[in-house]
Amino acid sequence: MMRISILLSILMSLQLSKAQELKGAWQKIEQNTDEQKTIKFYSDFYFTSATYLESTGEFISASGGTYSLSNSDYIENYEIDSKSRAVTGTYLNFDFEIKNDTLNLQDKNSRNKEAWVKIDSSDGEHVTCWKIHEVFRESRWQTIEDSPRKTLKMLTDNYYQVLALNSQTGEFFGSSGGQWTFEDGKHHEIVQFFSKNPNMVGDTLSFKKEIKDSIWSHNGKSSEGEYIQERWKVFK
């Protein structure tokens, strides 16, 4: 029994070690177009992705879900794909290799190949997948219960993506993202795509920010111009 426990601990350590290599933001190396941009974000156990036109910010698609690693196997379990609800709950299995900040993937079924290059400028210090936890409404904090309907924010060292979804029905509610900075005590998000409001592309949203005990508190103006107070908790 002890040997099994030790083996499981070793396997989990190896998986986390490999996950550390993935953590951050990656851009897909497109073969057919320079205009379309696809970025994928990884925390320890979750991924999100977005595709948009770099010149205009026009939104094309988004996806997200959990992933796992073992030896050379990389498996994605989709919670959401904006193009099709039928993708929710499905798996993709890849052979993978990370070499010189390039991630090479090959689908084990179709044999299609993908190459991704790391675009974060540092080593993953800020990488976290957050889930909306509480909002301040009607003069009190209201808890948003855990449910299939959720809003996530993936934060890497330089990039972010917000993804709203229902992981049970496959319903996609929206996604936005871009780059972020922290200056003068404020968290600034530079919008590079926004499925609900493309007119926001190029704008900057600024929030007061505090992270304490795995809770991210921020307040400022929303994309609709309303003052908001929110608390996000670490998701995966």
SEMI-62744 format. One record per residue (C-alpha): residue in three letters; x negated, y negated, z negated. Coordinates in steps of 0.2 Angstrom, whole numbers, plus 5000, padded with zeros to 4 digits. Example, Ala and Ser with C-alpha at 12.3 -4.5 7.8 and 13.67 -1.06 7.14 Angstrom:
% SEMI-62744
  miro    xx    yy    zz
   Ala  4938  5022  4961
   Ser  4932  5005  4964
***
This chain:
% SEMI-62744
  miro    xx    yy    zz
   Met  5000  5000  5000
   Met  4986  4988  4996
   Arg  4977  4992  5012
   Ile  4993  4987  5022
   Ser  4994  4971  5012
   Ile  4976  4967  5016
   Leu  4979  4971  5034
   Leu  4994  4960  5035
   Ser  4985  4946  5026
   Ile  4971  4947  5039
   Leu  4983  4947  5054
   Met  4992  4932  5047
   Ser  4975  4923  5045
   Leu  4970  4927  5062
   Gln  4987  4920  5069
   Leu  4985  4904  5059
   Ser  4967  4902  5065
   Lys  4973  4904  5083
   Ala  4988  4892  5080
   Gln  4975  4879  5074
   Glu  4967  4879  5091
   Leu  4984  4875  5099
   Lys  4990  4862  5087
   Gly  4992  4845  5096
   Ala  4997  4838  5113
   Trp  4993  4846  5129
   Gln  4997  4840  5147
   Lys  5000  4852  5161
   Ile  4989  4852  5176
   Glu  5001  4850  5190
   Gln  4996  4858  5207
   Asn  5009  4849  5218
   Thr  5012  4832  5212
   Asp  5003  4818  5203
   Glu  5019  4809  5199
   Gln  5027  4822  5187
   Lys  5020  4823  5170
   Thr  5023  4838  5158
   Ile  5017  4837  5140
   Lys  5019  4851  5127
   Phe  5017  4849  5108
   Tyr  5012  4862  5095
   Ser  5013  4862  5076
   Asp  5009  4878  5066
   Phe  5024  4888  5072
   Tyr  5034  4876  5083
   Phe  5033  4869  5101
   Thr  5042  4856  5111
   Ser  5039  4850  5128
   Ala  5045  4836  5140
   Thr  5044  4833  5159
   Tyr  5046  4815  5166
   Leu  5040  4804  5180
   Glu  5025  4795  5173
   Ser  5027  4779  5184
   Thr  5045  4776  5179
   Gly  5048  4786  5163
   Glu  5063  4795  5172
   Phe  5068  4810  5161
   Ile  5068  4827  5170
   Ser  5068  4841  5156
   Ala  5064  4846  5138
   Ser  5063  4862  5128
   Gly  5058  4868  5112
   Gly  5057  4884  5100
   Thr  5045  4894  5090
   Tyr  5030  4903  5096
   Ser  5018  4917  5089
   Leu  5001  4923  5093
   Ser  4992  4940  5092
   Asn  4976  4944  5100
   Ser  4978  4938  5118
   Asp  4997  4938  5117
   Tyr  5007  4921  5117
   Ile  5026  4922  5115
   Glu  5038  4908  5116
   Asn  5056  4910  5108
   Tyr  5067  4897  5115
   Glu  5079  4887  5105
   Ile  5083  4875  5118
   Asp  5080  4871  5137
   Ser  5089  4855  5143
   Lys  5091  4864  5160
   Ser  5101  4879  5155
   Arg  5110  4884  5139
   Ala  5107  4902  5144
   Val  5088  4901  5140
   Thr  5092  4899  5121
   Gly  5087  4915  5112
   Thr  5076  4921  5126
   Tyr  5057  4925  5125
   Leu  5043  4922  5137
   Asn  5027  4932  5135
   Phe  5010  4926  5141
   Asp  4992  4931  5142
   Phe  4982  4916  5135
   Glu  4965  4909  5134
   Ile  4958  4893  5126
   Lys  4942  4887  5133
   Asn  4934  4870  5133
   Asp  4950  4861  5128
   Thr  4959  4870  5142
   Leu  4974  4882  5139
   Asn  4976  4895  5152
   Leu  4993  4905  5152
   Gln  4999  4919  5163
   Asp  5017  4925  5162
   Lys  5016  4944  5159
   Asn  5032  4947  5170
   Ser  5031  4935  5185
   Arg  5011  4933  5184
   Asn  5014  4914  5186
   Lys  4999  4904  5180
   Glu  4998  4888  5170
   Ala  4984  4877  5165
   Trp  4985  4864  5151
   Val  4972  4851  5145
   Lys  4971  4844  5127
   Ile  4975  4826  5127
   Asp  4975  4822  5108
   Ser  4959  4812  5103
   Ser  4956  4820  5087
   Asp  4957  4837  5078
   Gly  4976  4838  5073
   Glu  4976  4829  5056
   His  4993  4822  5059
   Val  5001  4837  5068
   Thr  5018  4841  5060
   Cys  5036  4846  5066
   Trp  5048  4836  5056
   Lys  5067  4838  5054
   Ile  5079  4824  5049
   His  5084  4827  5031
   Glu  5093  4812  5024
   Val  5100  4795  5031
   Phe  5106  4780  5021
   Arg  5124  4777  5025
   Glu  5138  4768  5016
   Ser  5127  4763  5002
   Arg  5120  4780  4998
   Trp  5108  4793  5004
   Gln  5117  4807  5013
   Thr  5109  4824  5015
   Ile  5110  4832  5033
   Glu  5112  4850  5029
   Asp  5102  4864  5037
   Ser  5112  4870  5052
   Pro  5109  4875  5070
   Arg  5113  4857  5075
   Lys  5097  4848  5071
   Thr  5086  4833  5076
   Leu  5067  4836  5076
   Lys  5052  4825  5078
   Met  5035  4833  5084
   Leu  5021  4822  5079
   Thr  5003  4825  5085
   Asp  4988  4813  5082
   Asn  4993  4802  5096
   Tyr  5009  4808  5103
   Tyr  5027  4811  5098
   Gln  5043  4819  5104
   Val  5061  4818  5097
   Leu  5072  4833  5101
   Ala  5091  4835  5097
   Leu  5098  4852  5099
   Asn  5110  4866  5094
   Ser  5099  4882  5092
   Gln  5115  4893  5092
   Thr  5124  4886  5107
   Gly  5110  4880  5117
   Glu  5118  4863  5118
   Phe  5105  4849  5122
   Phe  5109  4832  5114
   Gly  5094  4821  5120
   Ser  5075  4819  5119
   Ser  5063  4804  5119
   Gly  5044  4802  5116
   Gly  5028  4794  5120
   Gln  5013  4788  5110
   Trp  5012  4781  5093
   Thr  5000  4771  5083
   Phe  4999  4765  5064
   Glu  4994  4747  5062
   Asp  4997  4734  5048
   Gly  5006  4747  5037
   Lys  5019  4751  5051
   His  5022  4766  5062
   His  5024  4760  5081
   Glu  5032  4772  5094
   Ile  5029  4767  5112
   Val  5043  4775  5122
   Gln  5037  4783  5138
   Phe  5053  4793  5142
   Phe  5071  4793  5134
   Ser  5085  4804  5141
   Lys  5099  4794  5134
   Asn  5093  4777  5138
   Pro  5079  4775  5151
   Asn  5080  4756  5149
   Met  5070  4759  5133
   Val  5055  4765  5143
   Gly  5040  4753  5139
   Asp  5048  4747  5123
   Thr  5040  4749  5105
   Leu  5050  4755  5090
   Ser  5042  4750  5073
   Phe  5045  4757  5056
   Lys  5039  4755  5038
   Lys  5032  4773  5035
   Glu  5028  4783  5019
   Ile  5024  4801  5018
   Lys  5024  4809  5001
   Asp  5027  4827  4995
   Ser  5031  4833  5013
   Ile  5044  4820  5015
   Trp  5042  4806  5028
   Ser  5052  4790  5024
   His  5054  4777  5036
   Asn  5065  4762  5040
   Gly  5067  4750  5054
   Lys  5077  4747  5069
   Ser  5084  4761  5079
   Ser  5084  4763  5098
   Glu  5102  4755  5097
   Gly  5095  4740  5088
   Glu  5103  4745  5071
   Tyr  5094  4745  5055
   Ile  5091  4763  5049
   Gln  5083  4771  5034
   Glu  5079  4790  5036
   Arg  5070  4804  5027
   Trp  5062  4818  5037
   Lys  5055  4834  5030
   Val  5042  4846  5036
   Phe  5051  4859  5047
   Lys  5038  4871  5055
***
